[in-house]
Amino acid sequence: MGQLVSDVTKILDYNNAKKDAENQRQKILAQIASDEKNKVNLIKKVLSTQRAKYGADGNSGDSFSENAVLKRLRNETAQPYDDKKQENIEKIRKNKIKKPNLIKNWLAKLDDIAG
């Protein structure tokens, strides 16, 4: 009877751990989505500020490369968010639950009993 209780406990613990891991993954994914939205808003804000500054200075497209400015702005504003996204993806990869192998447990018990 003790083995049965032990096995049921392992299964219940596994199911609870699996639910907790899924909840954690969902939180991380929600954080990634929120960070992505914040990144886009920050890029838009910095870009519009930069455009206004260049326009006020009298610069036109002839005096600087618009694509280079946009690339630099995206890199400066997006880099912290991209780094955080990579960290969150690593957290998701590491958030795995090991499924109990009841057959191995039973076989080990049989070996103990037979031995």
C-alpha positions in Angstrom: 0.0 0.0 0.0 2.9 2.3 0.7 4.2 2.0 -2.8 0.8 3.0 -4.2 0.6 6.1 -2.0 4.1 7.0 -3.0 3.3 6.6 -6.7 0.1 8.7 -6.4 2.0 11.4 -4.5 4.7 11.5 -7.3 2.0 11.8 -9.9 0.2 14.6 -8.1 3.5 16.4 -7.4 4.4 16.1 -11.1 1.0 17.5 -12.1 1.3 20.4 -9.7 4.8 21.2 -10.9 3.7 21.0 -14.5 0.9 23.5 -13.8 3.3 25.8 -12.0 5.8 25.6 -14.9 3.1 26.4 -17.4 1.9 29.4 -15.3 5.5 30.6 -15.1 5.9 30.3 -18.9 2.7 32.3 -19.4 4.0 35.0 -17.2 7.3 35.2 -19.0 5.5 35.3 -22.4 3.3 38.1 -21.2 6.4 40.0 -20.0 8.0 39.5 -23.5 4.8 40.8 -25.2 4.7 43.8 -22.8 8.4 44.5 -23.4 7.9 44.3 -27.2 5.1 46.9 -27.0 7.2 49.2 -24.8 10.1 48.8 -27.2 8.0 49.8 -30.2 6.6 52.8 -28.3 10.0 53.9 -27.2 11.4 53.6 -30.8 8.5 55.7 -32.1 9.0 58.3 -29.4 12.8 58.6 -30.0 12.3 58.6 -33.7 9.8 61.5 -33.6 12.0 63.4 -31.2 15.0 62.9 -33.5 13.0 64.0 -36.6 11.8 67.1 -34.8 15.4 67.9 -33.8 16.8 67.4 -37.3 14.0 69.4 -38.8 14.5 72.3 -36.3 18.2 72.3 -37.1 17.4 72.6 -40.8 18.8 69.3 -41.8 17.4 67.6 -44.8 17.7 64.1 -46.1 20.7 65.3 -48.2 22.9 66.0 -45.1 22.5 62.6 -43.4 21.4 59.1 -44.2 17.9 58.6 -42.9 18.3 54.8 -42.9 21.5 55.1 -40.9 19.8 57.3 -38.3 16.8 54.9 -38.0 19.1 51.9 -37.7 21.1 53.6 -34.9 18.0 54.7 -33.1 16.5 51.2 -33.3 19.7 49.7 -32.0 20.0 52.1 -29.1 16.4 51.8 -28.0 15.8 48.1 -28.8 19.0 46.5 -27.4 18.0 46.4 -23.8 14.6 44.9 -24.7 16.2 42.3 -27.0 18.6 41.3 -24.3 15.8 40.9 -21.8 13.8 38.9 -24.3 16.7 36.5 -24.7 17.0 36.1 -20.9 13.3 35.3 -20.8 13.5 32.8 -23.5 16.4 31.1 -21.6 14.1 31.0 -18.5 11.4 29.3 -20.5 13.9 26.7 -21.8 15.2 26.0 -18.3 11.6 25.7 -16.9 11.1 22.0 -17.6 9.6 19.5 -15.3 11.0 15.9 -15.1 8.2 13.4 -15.5 8.3 10.6 -12.9 9.1 7.1 -14.3 7.0 4.8 -12.2 8.0 1.7 -14.0 11.7 2.2 -13.1 10.6 2.8 -9.5 8.6 -0.5 -9.5 11.4 -2.4 -11.0 13.8 -1.1 -8.4 11.4 -2.2 -5.7 11.1 -5.6 -7.3 14.9 -6.0 -7.4 15.0 -5.0 -3.7 12.4 -7.5 -2.8 13.8 -10.3 -4.9 17.4 -9.6 -3.9 
